[in-house]
Amino acid sequence: MDIQASDILVTGGGIGGLAAALALSRQGADVRLIEQAPAFSEVGAGIQIGPNVTRILGDWGLETGLRRVASFPQALLARDARSGRALGQLPLGERAERVYGAPYACIHRADLHQLLLEAVQARAVPLQLNQRLAEVSQQGHAVVVRTEQGQQLTPALLVGADGLWSRSRQAVGLTDSPRFSGHLAYRGLVPLSVPASEPQVTVWMGPRLHVVHYPVQAGRALNVVAIVHGQLPPNPQDWDHAAHAAHLLQALGPVCRPLQQTLESVPNWRLWALNDRPPLTSAAQMGQGAVALLGDAAHPMRPYLAQGAGMAIEDAQALAQCWSSGGTVDQRVRRYAEQRWARNAQVQTRAIRNGRIFHAHGPLSWGRNLAMGVLGAKVMDVPWLYKGID
Ligand SMILES: Cc1cc2nc3c(=O)[nH]c(=O)nc-3n(C[C@H](O)[C@H](O)[C@H](O)COP(=O)(O)OP(=O)(O)OC[C@H]3O[C@@H](n4cnc5c(N)ncnc54)[C@H](O)[C@@H]3O)c2cc1C
């Protein structure tokens, strides 16, 4: 395949890279994508996608596919992990559609990845596997990309969607490494013989821990994520480790019976060390010259606002709009970076803050519980986020 002939090269075929390829192709751009893996796949488990994201997926013609594979929770319920007490509730379901114009959904990552992949393939976007970006540099107005497999490519625009350990970042002078958050995520899926009739997202909060669960696969499985504080496992880049329920239960300490039962129903746990980067501080960190960074390559975040993939999808939509709005490549990239950096920084910052609130102990946890009890949905809703982008 002659990758060099295309205007735009996307590196990375995760949710962000596929979303970028789809959005750019829909705007008529000549776009291609390379992925280091030998096959397109998404491991991991479920993700939540807010109305800001489902609206974009709808614009891209994916609503029917989403309705087929996702679950649509009626509410977000916060509970105390030790006592089991209900702390507060945010109605989702019909309210999300009425207030924000689009649904709140929970979906298995592989299902979302597959929806995007099929849409990209339907547009005949060239996709090349087994190509790992090794080096990228900008010389004048040109960007030169080399892959470990020996290809040299000179697209008009490089979209760096190569995730947390991105190499595309070097093209805009960013050489810092991701940082370990001190938090470990245990993740598992419980097959449900009877799909949940009242699907909801439940967040259990406790000192230095929280657990989130919600249905995925159209209600056929429950996705469970437990976050605890802990040490960085060896090989942090190998994020998907086998894990033991006994280690998790020990790290959690005592929890209420219903939560204990849910945790015990998980047949197989996987462990992810959670890394992020400090919130963005300037537009230049999202792109410069002929390189635009997108998703985790630009702004990896803690998953406590459930928006990492969501922001990658918003980035993709914004990039495609900026690309089609004319001007030089440099001007289009600058427009994109200026449009996106502050919102991404705000989401990164809010995610860090949510982690502190979820894991609070002592007086801070009393204040949290009181605020949720008195103000309920008002403290749990995030209108500036769910309203989405234009
Ligand atoms: C525990 C947990 C829970 C989460 N929950 C949510 C949630 O509820 N909602 C939500 O929106 N987000 C959530 N997220 C975040 C979300 O998973 C990520 O933000 C999102 O998947 C990032 O997508 P990406 O495409 O930018 O990066 P990635 O998914 O990392 O994809 C990068 C791709 O680039 C490829 N690649 C890497 N290097 C190279 C190279 N050198 N050359 C070529 N290809 C390369 C990789 O193989 C991969 O396919 C969660 C994350 C975690 C850890």
The ligand as a MOL file (V3000), in Angstrom:
LIG
                    3D

  0  0  0     0  0            999 V3000
M  V30 BEGIN CTAB
M  V30 COUNTS 53 58 0 0 0
M  V30 BEGIN ATOM
M  V30 1 C -9.7590 1.7120 34.1030 0
M  V30 2 C -10.1290 2.6340 32.9710 0
M  V30 3 C -11.4570 3.0010 32.7770 0
M  V30 4 C -11.8060 3.8870 31.7450 0
M  V30 5 N -13.1120 4.2580 31.6220 0
M  V30 6 C -13.4530 5.1350 30.6610 0
M  V30 7 C -14.8240 5.5540 30.5110 0
M  V30 8 O -15.7170 5.1140 31.2460 0
M  V30 9 N -15.1180 6.4560 29.5210 0
M  V30 10 C -14.1590 6.9520 28.6740 0
M  V30 11 O -14.4930 7.7600 27.7880 0
M  V30 12 N -12.8580 6.6000 28.8150 0
M  V30 13 C -12.4830 5.7070 29.7730 0
M  V30 14 N -11.1790 5.3320 29.8960 0
M  V30 15 C -10.1500 5.9850 29.0510 0
M  V30 16 C -10.0620 5.4120 27.6520 0
M  V30 17 O -9.9330 4.0020 27.7280 0
M  V30 18 C -8.8880 6.0030 26.8990 0
M  V30 19 O -8.8220 7.3870 27.1030 0
M  V30 20 C -9.0190 5.7580 25.3910 0
M  V30 21 O -9.1360 4.3870 25.1160 0
M  V30 22 C -7.8220 6.3450 24.6510 0
M  V30 23 O -7.9150 6.0130 23.2840 0
M  V30 24 P -6.7040 6.3600 22.3070 0
M  V30 25 O -7.1260 5.8640 20.9690 0
M  V30 26 O -6.3030 7.7850 22.4610 0
M  V30 27 O -5.4720 5.4950 22.8570 0
M  V30 28 P -5.2780 3.9140 22.8780 0
M  V30 29 O -6.5470 3.2240 23.1570 0
M  V30 30 O -4.1200 3.6640 23.7750 0
M  V30 31 O -4.8690 3.5510 21.3820 0
M  V30 32 C -3.5860 3.8150 20.8770 0
M  V30 33 C -3.3610 2.9220 19.6520 0
M  V30 34 O -2.0990 3.2780 19.0660 0
M  V30 35 C -1.3510 2.1210 18.8080 0
M  V30 36 N 0.0610 2.5350 18.8820 0
M  V30 37 C 0.7690 2.8490 19.9870 0
M  V30 38 N 2.0290 3.1850 19.6590 0
M  V30 39 C 2.1060 3.0800 18.2990 0
M  V30 40 C 3.1650 3.3130 17.3640 0
M  V30 41 N 4.3900 3.7040 17.7860 0
M  V30 42 N 2.9180 3.1220 16.0450 0
M  V30 43 C 1.6740 2.7150 15.6140 0
M  V30 44 N 0.6440 2.4810 16.4590 0
M  V30 45 C 0.8560 2.6690 17.7900 0
M  V30 46 C -1.7650 1.1420 19.9050 0
M  V30 47 O -1.4900 -0.1950 19.5360 0
M  V30 48 C -3.2580 1.4340 20.0210 0
M  V30 49 O -4.0150 0.6830 19.0950 0
M  V30 50 C -10.8030 4.4150 30.8920 0
M  V30 51 C -9.4800 4.0340 31.0600 0
M  V30 52 C -9.1320 3.1350 32.0800 0
M  V30 53 C -7.7000 2.7410 32.2260 0
M  V30 END ATOM
M  V30 BEGIN BOND
M  V30 1 1 1 2
M  V30 2 1 2 3
M  V30 3 2 2 52
M  V30 4 2 3 4
M  V30 5 1 4 5
M  V30 6 1 4 50
M  V30 7 2 5 6
M  V30 8 1 6 7
M  V30 9 1 6 13
M  V30 10 2 7 8
M  V30 11 1 7 9
M  V30 12 1 9 10
M  V30 13 2 10 11
M  V30 14 1 10 12
M  V30 15 2 12 13
M  V30 16 1 13 14
M  V30 17 1 14 15
M  V30 18 1 14 50
M  V30 19 1 15 16
M  V30 20 1 16 17
M  V30 21 1 16 18
M  V30 22 1 18 19
M  V30 23 1 18 20
M  V30 24 1 20 21
M  V30 25 1 20 22
M  V30 26 1 22 23
M  V30 27 1 23 24
M  V30 28 2 24 25
M  V30 29 1 24 26
M  V30 30 1 24 27
M  V30 31 1 27 28
M  V30 32 2 28 29
M  V30 33 1 28 30
M  V30 34 1 28 31
M  V30 35 1 31 32
M  V30 36 1 32 33
M  V30 37 1 33 34
M  V30 38 1 33 48
M  V30 39 1 34 35
M  V30 40 1 35 36
M  V30 41 1 35 46
M  V30 42 1 36 37
M  V30 43 1 36 45
M  V30 44 2 37 38
M  V30 45 1 38 39
M  V30 46 1 39 40
M  V30 47 2 39 45
M  V30 48 1 40 41
M  V30 49 2 40 42
M  V30 50 1 42 43
M  V30 51 2 43 44
M  V30 52 1 44 45
M  V30 53 1 46 47
M  V30 54 1 46 48
M  V30 55 1 48 49
M  V30 56 2 50 51
M  V30 57 1 51 52
M  V30 58 1 52 53
M  V30 END BOND
M  V30 END CTAB
M  END
